């Protein structure tokens, strides 16, 4: 089975890799603290897979960030409709 890069995972992968490295946490240590397999951290960081919300929440907790930092690049900006608030 060949793993392919998931579409629109570059932001999540880059953010996760940067946060983990900046905190000097190994993939193995992050995985253990989040209760997942080490290979899954590698898959997330290389854009081969996307964590479900529960796993993303656990990873964010270990890294000490809000979960939304992983998805900020993938949330489309909404233009103002011009309607009064």
LINJO-V759444 format. One record per residue. N is the residue number from 0. RES is the residue in three letters. PSI is psi in radians with two decimals (none if undefined). OMEGA is omega in degrees with one decimal (none if undefined). NEAR is the number of other C-alpha atoms within 12 Angstrom. Layout:
N_RES_PSI_OMEGA_NEAR + N_RES_PSI_OMEGA_NEAR
This chain:
0_UNK_2.26_178.5_3 + 1_UNK_2.25_178.5_5 + 2_UNK_2.38_177.9_11 + 3_UNK_2.61_178.1_14 + 4_UNK_2.29_177.8_17 + 5_UNK_2.50_177.5_19 + 6_UNK_2.57_174.5_15 + 7_UNK_0.61_177.4_22 + 8_UNK_-0.03_-176.5_27 + 9_UNK_-0.77_-178.9_26 + 10_UNK_-0.80_179.2_26 + 11_UNK_-0.81_-178.4_36 + 12_UNK_-0.84_-178.5_34 + 13_UNK_-0.76_-179.6_26 + 14_UNK_-0.81_-179.5_29 + 15_UNK_-0.82_-179.4_41 + 16_UNK_-0.79_-178.4_28 + 17_UNK_-0.81_179.6_21 + 18_UNK_-0.79_-179.0_28 + 19_UNK_-0.80_-178.6_30 + 20_UNK_-0.69_-178.7_17 + 21_UNK_-0.43_178.2_14 + 22_UNK_0.01_178.5_17 + 23_UNK_0.79_177.7_14 + 24_UNK_2.28_178.0_21 + 25_UNK_2.80_175.8_22 + 26_UNK_-0.70_-179.7_31 + 27_UNK_-0.75_179.9_19 + 28_UNK_-0.72_178.3_22 + 29_UNK_-0.78_179.9_33 + 30_UNK_-0.80_-179.5_28 + 31_UNK_-0.77_-179.0_20 + 32_UNK_-0.52_180.0_22 + 33_UNK_-0.11_178.0_25 + 34_UNK_0.58_178.9_21 + 35_UNK_3.01_179.3_24 + 36_UNK_2.53_180.0_19 + 37_UNK_-0.69_-177.4_19 + 38_UNK_-0.44_179.5_19 + 39_UNK_-0.64_176.0_28 + 40_UNK_-0.76_177.5_35 + 41_UNK_-0.77_178.7_25 + 42_UNK_-0.74_179.2_28 + 43_UNK_-0.76_-177.7_37 + 44_UNK_-0.39_179.4_30 + 45_UNK_0.12_176.7_26 + 46_UNK_0.36_-179.2_26 + 47_UNK_-0.29_-179.1_23 + 48_UNK_2.82_178.9_25 + 49_UNK_2.28_-179.7_29 + 50_UNK_2.56_173.1_31 + 51_UNK_2.97_-174.4_16 + 52_UNK_-0.68_-180.0_14 + 53_UNK_-0.76_178.8_15 + 54_UNK_-0.74_177.7_26 + 55_UNK_-0.68_178.2_33 + 56_UNK_-0.76_179.7_23 + 57_UNK_-0.76_179.5_23 + 58_UNK_-0.79_179.1_38 + 59_UNK_-0.73_179.4_28 + 60_UNK_-0.79_179.4_22 + 61_UNK_-0.69_-178.4_25 + 62_UNK_-0.17_177.8_31 + 63_UNK_0.61_178.8_20 + 64_UNK_2.89_174.0_19 + 65_UNK_2.56_-177.1_18 + 66_UNK_-0.50_-176.0_24 + 67_UNK_-0.31_178.2_21 + 68_UNK_-0.47_179.3_25 + 69_UNK_-0.44_-172.4_35 + 70_UNK_0.05_-176.2_26 + 71_UNK_-0.65_-179.8_19 + 72_UNK_-0.36_-174.5_17 + 73_UNK_-0.04_179.6_17 + 74_UNK_2.04_-178.5_14 + 75_UNK_2.50_176.1_9 + 76_UNK_2.41_-179.2_8 + 77_UNK_2.21_178.1_7 + 78_UNK_2.57_176.4_7 + 79_UNK_2.39_-179.0_8 + 80_UNK_-0.19_-178.1_7 + 81_UNK_-0.01_178.9_7 + 82_UNK_2.55_177.3_6 + 83_UNK_2.58_-178.9_5 + 84_UNK_none_none_5
